[in-house]
Amino acid sequence: MTMSARRSPAVHGTGVSAKGANSGSTEAGAAIITALLVVALSAILVSGILWRQQVQIRRIENQRLAAQARWVARGALDWTRLILRSEADTSAGVTYLGGVWDVPIAKTRLSDFLGQIGEVRAEQGSQTYLSGSIEDVQAKFNLRNLVSIPAPGALQLNVEQIQAFKRLLSLLGLNGELAKTVAVQVRDGLRQSATRFQMSNTGAPAPAPAPGVEAPQIAGAVGGNNFTGQPGLADTDDNANVAPLQMTSVDSLLNVPGFTPEMVARLRPFVTVLPTQTAINMNTASAEVIAAVVPGMSLSSAQALVARRETVFFRNVGDVTLALSAAGVPSAGVDTSLMDVTTSYFLIHGRVEHERAELDRTTLVYRDTLTHTTRVVRVSDQL
């Protein structure tokens, strides 16, 4: 009994110590887990902050590279404008295929250009590449010609040009009746534009029909009435609820009822939209465009004319008239005001690759026929 009583407190005391040890180890484990969670959460927050900082740094670098690419493209544009002016000075204003402007620039390292002019920092352009070409847009049919301005602010549908555009559509296998629809769309888009006060490049109003000669009548347009004796002045197309946007490119044809993306792609090599009325450059126009603008000329005759033009280009409109007469086109049906041998509007296509930045720039440039000075009409960038 005595030993049993003595052992009892010892056993009881040992049990209390075990419970305290278990409780202490549990608290220590919870503290370790909490510390690990805090460390993990801190690591996640810090990594997120570092990631956002890295993204911001990368974005700033991309903006810097894009800005540098734009400045390189601007310098290349100035150089191209100098080429256009020098070419006009040396060729007496005649624009023809095979000139200096018609030579495309293949992908070339910028340092090669800088090294040729003795630039001491030429090695800085070792990661920058340039390429591009110049396009004569007056070699295409200008949709702006569909509307003439006999007086400032007066818009008149040009019947002759509509007929020419109708012939072009037919030659390309498209619906020729859409020509009047496009003309109405162009005129309605010009109603609220400041360019409705601009005359043609020559400043002369559109020729009026001869006395006693009735203007041609064309019907079947969508969104417009038939022609009258005063086309564009007596039409009643002002009752539209919403005025259409002014055409600025060939893609604007998608807003015209009856046109599909496939049709616009088919027309793109032969059609353009310029700010003013322009003549067709017979030295650079395709056979399809020549056959469309010259009444009574077949596509085969136009192709033969283009083939002969590759040997000797036209130096003046008189040469064009003689060539058309030799092709069997009656001189009475040729309107020489619609033809020219020089060009005022050019599209400059340029591409700049500056490290990670890639810039495609398309610039419409106007060259004055008298002074040969150039100015930028509009710029379109695509990064």
C-alpha positions as CSV (number, residue, x, y, z in Angstrom):
1,M,0.0,0.0,0.0
2,T,2.7,2.4,0.9
3,M,4.6,1.9,-2.3
4,S,1.5,2.1,-4.3
5,A,0.6,5.4,-2.8
6,R,4.0,6.8,-3.4
7,R,4.0,5.8,-7.1
8,S,0.7,7.3,-7.8
9,P,1.8,11.0,-7.6
10,A,4.8,10.2,-9.8
11,V,2.7,8.7,-12.5
12,H,0.2,11.6,-12.3
13,G,3.0,14.1,-12.6
14,T,4.4,12.3,-15.7
15,G,1.1,12.5,-17.5
16,V,0.9,16.3,-17.1
17,S,4.4,16.7,-18.5
18,A,3.5,14.7,-21.6
19,K,0.5,16.9,-22.3
20,G,2.5,20.1,-22.0
21,A,5.1,18.7,-24.4
22,N,2.5,17.8,-27.0
23,S,0.9,21.3,-26.7
24,G,4.2,23.0,-27.1
25,S,5.2,21.0,-30.2
26,T,1.8,21.8,-31.8
27,E,2.2,25.5,-31.2
28,A,5.7,25.4,-32.7
29,G,4.5,23.5,-35.8
30,A,1.7,26.0,-36.3
31,A,4.2,28.9,-36.0
32,I,6.5,27.3,-38.6
33,I,3.6,26.8,-41.0
34,T,2.4,30.4,-40.4
35,A,5.9,31.6,-41.1
36,L,6.1,29.6,-44.3
37,L,2.8,30.9,-45.4
38,V,3.9,34.5,-44.7
39,V,7.2,33.9,-46.6
40,A,5.3,32.3,-49.6
41,L,2.8,35.2,-49.7
42,S,5.6,37.7,-49.5
43,A,7.4,35.9,-52.3
44,I,4.2,36.0,-54.5
45,L,3.7,39.7,-53.8
46,V,7.3,40.5,-54.6
47,S,7.3,38.4,-57.7
48,G,4.1,40.1,-58.9
49,I,5.7,43.5,-58.3
50,L,8.8,42.5,-60.1
51,W,6.8,41.1,-63.0
52,R,4.8,44.3,-63.4
53,Q,7.9,46.3,-63.2
54,Q,9.5,44.2,-65.9
55,V,6.4,44.5,-68.1
56,Q,6.5,48.3,-67.6
57,I,10.2,48.4,-68.5
58,R,9.5,46.3,-71.6
59,R,6.6,48.6,-72.6
60,I,8.8,51.6,-72.3
61,E,11.5,49.9,-74.4
62,N,8.9,49.1,-77.0
63,Q,7.7,52.6,-77.1
64,R,11.3,53.9,-77.4
65,L,12.0,51.5,-80.3
66,A,8.7,52.4,-82.0
67,A,9.5,56.1,-81.7
68,Q,13.0,55.5,-83.1
69,A,11.5,53.5,-86.0
70,R,9.2,56.4,-86.8
71,W,12.1,58.8,-86.9
72,V,14.0,56.4,-89.2
73,A,10.9,56.2,-91.5
74,R,10.6,60.0,-91.4
75,G,14.2,60.3,-92.6
76,A,13.7,57.7,-95.3
77,L,10.6,59.6,-96.5
78,D,12.6,62.8,-96.8
79,W,15.2,61.0,-98.8
80,T,12.5,59.5,-101.0
81,R,11.0,63.0,-101.6
82,L,14.4,64.2,-102.6
83,I,14.6,61.4,-105.2
84,L,11.2,62.4,-106.6
85,R,12.3,66.0,-106.9
86,S,15.6,65.2,-108.5
87,E,14.0,62.8,-110.9
88,A,11.6,65.5,-112.1
89,D,14.4,68.0,-112.5
90,T,16.4,65.7,-114.7
91,S,13.6,64.1,-116.8
92,A,11.9,67.4,-117.8
93,G,8.9,66.5,-115.7
94,V,8.2,63.2,-117.7
95,T,7.3,60.3,-115.4
96,Y,7.9,56.9,-117.0
97,L,8.6,53.3,-115.9
98,G,12.2,52.6,-115.5
99,G,13.1,55.9,-113.9
100,V,15.1,56.2,-110.7
101,W,11.8,56.5,-108.7
102,D,10.7,53.1,-110.1
103,V,13.6,51.2,-108.6
104,P,12.5,49.4,-105.3
105,I,14.9,49.2,-102.3
106,A,15.4,45.7,-101.0
107,K,15.9,45.0,-97.4
108,T,19.1,46.9,-96.5
109,R,20.9,47.6,-93.3
110,L,20.7,51.2,-92.2
111,S,24.4,51.2,-91.4
112,D,25.2,50.6,-95.0
113,F,23.4,53.9,-95.9
114,L,25.1,55.8,-93.1
115,G,28.5,54.4,-94.0
116,Q,28.2,55.6,-97.6
117,I,27.7,59.2,-96.4
118,G,30.6,59.0,-93.9
119,E,28.5,58.9,-90.8
120,V,30.8,58.2,-87.8
121,R,28.0,56.5,-85.9
122,A,27.1,54.2,-88.7
123,E,27.5,51.1,-86.5
124,Q,24.5,52.3,-84.5
125,G,22.2,51.3,-87.4
126,S,23.5,47.7,-87.6
127,Q,20.2,46.4,-86.2
128,T,18.0,48.6,-88.3
129,Y,16.8,47.6,-91.8
130,L,15.0,49.6,-94.5
131,S,13.0,48.5,-97.6
132,G,10.4,50.1,-99.8
133,S,9.1,51.2,-103.1
134,I,7.4,54.1,-104.9
135,E,4.1,53.7,-106.7
136,D,2.6,56.0,-109.3
137,V,-1.0,56.3,-108.3
138,Q,-1.9,58.3,-111.4
139,A,-1.4,55.1,-113.3
140,K,-4.7,54.0,-111.8
141,F,-8.3,55.2,-112.4
142,N,-9.1,58.0,-109.9
143,L,-12.6,57.6,-108.5
144,R,-12.5,61.3,-107.6
145,N,-12.8,62.0,-111.3
146,L,-16.4,60.6,-111.2
147,V,-17.4,64.0,-109.8
148,S,-16.4,67.3,-111.4
149,I,-16.7,70.8,-110.0
150,P,-17.9,73.3,-112.7
151,A,-18.0,76.0,-110.1
152,P,-16.7,76.2,-106.5
153,G,-19.0,74.3,-104.3
154,A,-21.0,72.8,-107.2
155,L,-20.8,69.0,-107.6
156,Q,-21.6,67.4,-110.9
157,L,-21.4,63.8,-111.9
158,N,-19.0,63.3,-114.8
159,V,-20.7,61.2,-117.4
160,E,-17.6,60.5,-119.4
161,Q,-15.7,59.3,-116.4
162,I,-18.6,57.1,-115.3
163,Q,-18.6,55.5,-118.7
164,A,-14.9,54.9,-118.4
165,F,-15.2,53.4,-115.0
166,K,-18.1,51.2,-116.3
167,R,-15.8,49.9,-119.1
168,L,-13.1,49.2,-116.5
169,L,-15.5,47.2,-114.4
170,S,-16.6,45.2,-117.4
171,L,-13.0,44.5,-118.5
172,L,-12.3,43.1,-115.0
173,G,-15.4,40.9,-115.1
174,L,-17.4,43.0,-112.6
175,N,-20.9,44.6,-112.8
176,G,-20.5,47.8,-114.9
177,E,-23.8,49.1,-113.6
178,L,-22.1,49.8,-110.3
179,A,-20.2,52.7,-111.8
180,K,-23.2,55.1,-111.3
181,T,-23.7,53.9,-107.8
182,V,-20.0,54.7,-106.9
183,A,-20.3,58.1,-108.6
184,V,-23.4,59.0,-106.4
185,Q,-21.5,57.8,-103.3
186,V,-18.5,59.9,-104.1
187,R,-20.6,63.0,-104.7
188,D,-22.7,62.5,-101.6
189,G,-19.5,62.1,-99.5
190,L,-18.1,65.3,-100.9
191,R,-21.1,67.4,-100.0
192,Q,-19.8,68.2,-96.5
193,S,-16.2,68.2,-97.4
194,A,-14.0,71.3,-97.9
195,T,-12.6,69.7,-101.1
196,R,-15.9,70.4,-102.8
197,F,-14.5,73.9,-103.4
198,Q,-11.3,72.6,-105.2
199,M,-11.1,72.8,-108.9
200,S,-9.1,70.3,-111.0
201,N,-5.3,70.5,-111.1
202,T,-5.4,72.8,-114.1
203,G,-8.1,75.0,-112.5
204,A,-10.3,74.8,-115.5
205,P,-14.0,73.8,-115.0
206,A,-15.4,70.7,-116.6
207,P,-16.2,71.1,-120.3
208,A,-19.9,71.8,-120.9
209,P,-21.9,69.9,-123.6
210,A,-22.0,71.5,-127.0
211,P,-25.1,73.5,-127.8
212,G,-27.9,71.3,-128.9
213,V,-26.2,68.2,-127.7
214,E,-28.1,66.4,-124.9
215,A,-26.1,64.9,-122.1
216,P,-26.0,61.0,-122.0
217,Q,-28.6,59.4,-119.8
218,I,-27.6,56.6,-117.5
219,A,-30.0,54.7,-115.3
220,G,-30.0,51.8,-112.9
221,A,-28.0,53.3,-110.0
222,V,-28.6,52.2,-106.4
223,G,-29.3,55.2,-104.2
224,G,-29.5,57.8,-106.9
225,N,-31.9,58.9,-109.6
226,N,-31.3,59.0,-113.4
227,F,-29.1,61.6,-115.0
228,T,-30.7,64.9,-116.0
229,G,-29.6,67.6,-118.3
230,Q,-27.6,69.0,-115.4
231,P,-26.2,65.8,-113.7
232,G,-25.4,66.3,-110.1
233,L,-27.1,69.7,-109.9
234,A,-30.7,68.7,-110.6
235,D,-30.7,65.2,-109.1
236,T,-32.8,64.8,-106.0
237,D,-30.4,62.8,-103.8
238,D,-30.4,65.1,-100.8
239,N,-33.2,63.2,-99.1
240,A,-30.9,60.6,-97.6
241,N,-31.2,60.2,-93.8
242,V,-27.4,59.8,-93.3
243,A,-24.7,61.3,-95.5
244,P,-22.0,58.7,-96.5
245,L,-18.4,59.2,-95.5
246,Q,-16.0,60.7,-97.9
247,M,-14.0,58.2,-99.9
248,T,-10.4,58.2,-98.9
249,S,-9.2,54.8,-100.2
250,V,-10.2,51.9,-102.3
251,D,-11.5,50.1,-99.2
252,S,-14.2,52.7,-99.0
253,L,-15.9,50.8,-101.8
254,L,-17.0,48.4,-99.2
255,N,-19.5,51.0,-98.1
256,V,-21.1,51.0,-101.5
257,P,-24.0,48.6,-102.0
258,G,-23.1,45.8,-104.4
259,F,-19.4,45.6,-103.6
260,T,-17.8,42.6,-101.8
261,P,-14.2,42.3,-100.4
262,E,-13.3,40.0,-103.4
263,M,-14.5,42.7,-105.8
264,V,-12.5,45.4,-104.0
265,A,-9.4,43.2,-104.1
266,R,-9.9,42.7,-107.8
267,L,-10.1,46.5,-108.3
268,R,-7.2,47.5,-106.1
269,P,-4.4,47.3,-108.7
270,F,-6.4,49.5,-111.1
271,V,-8.3,52.0,-109.0
272,T,-7.3,54.7,-106.5
273,V,-8.9,57.6,-104.6
274,L,-7.0,61.0,-104.7
275,P,-7.9,64.3,-103.1
276,T,-8.3,66.1,-106.5
277,Q,-9.2,65.2,-110.1
278,T,-6.2,63.9,-112.0
279,A,-5.3,62.7,-115.5
280,I,-4.0,59.2,-116.3
281,N,-0.3,58.9,-116.9
282,M,-0.1,57.1,-120.2
283,N,3.5,56.2,-119.5
284,T,2.7,54.1,-116.4
285,A,-1.0,53.1,-116.7
286,S,-1.9,49.4,-117.3
287,A,-3.5,48.1,-120.4
288,E,-6.9,47.7,-118.6
289,V,-6.9,51.4,-117.4
290,I,-5.9,52.7,-120.9
291,A,-8.6,50.6,-122.6
292,A,-11.1,52.0,-120.1
293,V,-10.3,55.7,-120.4
294,V,-9.9,55.7,-124.2
295,P,-13.3,55.2,-125.9
296,G,-13.2,52.7,-128.7
297,M,-9.9,51.0,-127.7
298,S,-9.9,47.3,-127.2
299,L,-7.9,45.6,-124.5
300,S,-5.6,43.9,-127.1
301,S,-4.8,47.3,-128.7
302,A,-4.0,48.7,-125.3
303,Q,-1.7,45.8,-124.5
304,A,0.1,46.3,-127.8
305,L,0.4,50.0,-126.9
306,V,1.9,49.1,-123.5
307,A,4.4,46.7,-125.2
308,R,5.6,49.5,-127.6
309,R,5.8,51.9,-124.6
310,E,8.4,49.7,-123.0
311,T,10.8,50.6,-125.8
312,V,10.2,54.3,-126.1
313,F,8.1,56.2,-123.5
314,F,5.8,59.2,-124.4
315,R,7.4,62.6,-124.0
316,N,4.2,64.6,-124.4
317,V,0.5,64.2,-125.0
318,G,1.2,64.6,-128.7
319,D,3.1,61.4,-128.7
320,V,0.2,59.7,-127.0
321,T,-2.2,60.9,-129.7
322,L,0.0,59.7,-132.5
323,A,0.3,56.3,-130.8
324,L,-3.5,56.0,-130.4
325,S,-4.0,57.0,-134.0
326,A,-1.6,54.3,-135.0
327,A,-3.5,51.8,-132.9
328,G,-6.7,52.7,-134.9
329,V,-8.4,54.9,-132.3
330,P,-10.2,57.8,-133.9
331,S,-8.7,61.1,-132.8
332,A,-12.2,62.7,-132.5
333,G,-13.0,60.4,-129.5
334,V,-9.8,61.1,-127.6
335,D,-10.0,63.6,-124.8
336,T,-6.4,64.7,-124.2
337,S,-7.3,66.5,-121.0
338,L,-7.8,63.1,-119.4
339,M,-4.2,62.0,-120.3
340,D,-0.8,63.1,-119.3
341,V,2.8,61.9,-119.3
342,T,3.8,63.2,-115.8
343,T,2.6,62.4,-112.3
344,S,1.8,64.5,-109.3
345,Y,0.7,61.9,-106.8
346,F,2.9,59.0,-105.5
347,L,2.4,56.4,-102.9
348,I,5.6,55.7,-100.9
349,H,5.6,52.2,-99.3
350,G,8.3,51.9,-96.6
351,R,9.2,49.3,-94.0
352,V,11.5,49.8,-91.1
353,E,12.7,46.9,-88.9
354,H,14.4,48.4,-85.8
355,E,15.4,45.6,-83.4
356,R,12.0,44.3,-82.1
357,A,9.9,47.2,-83.7
358,E,8.5,46.8,-87.2
359,L,6.9,49.7,-88.9
360,D,5.0,49.7,-92.3
361,R,4.4,53.2,-93.5
362,T,2.4,54.2,-96.6
363,T,2.6,57.9,-97.5
364,L,0.7,59.8,-100.2
365,V,3.0,62.5,-101.6
366,Y,2.1,65.3,-104.0
367,R,4.7,66.7,-106.4
368,D,4.1,70.1,-108.0
369,T,4.4,69.9,-111.8
370,L,6.0,73.3,-112.1
371,T,8.4,73.7,-109.1
372,H,8.8,69.9,-108.5
373,T,8.6,70.5,-104.8
374,T,6.8,67.8,-102.8
375,R,4.5,67.7,-99.8
376,V,3.0,65.0,-97.7
377,V,-0.8,64.6,-98.2
378,R,-1.4,61.7,-95.7
379,V,0.5,59.1,-93.7
380,S,-0.7,55.7,-92.6
381,D,1.4,53.7,-90.1
382,Q,1.0,50.0,-89.2
383,L,3.1,48.7,-86.3
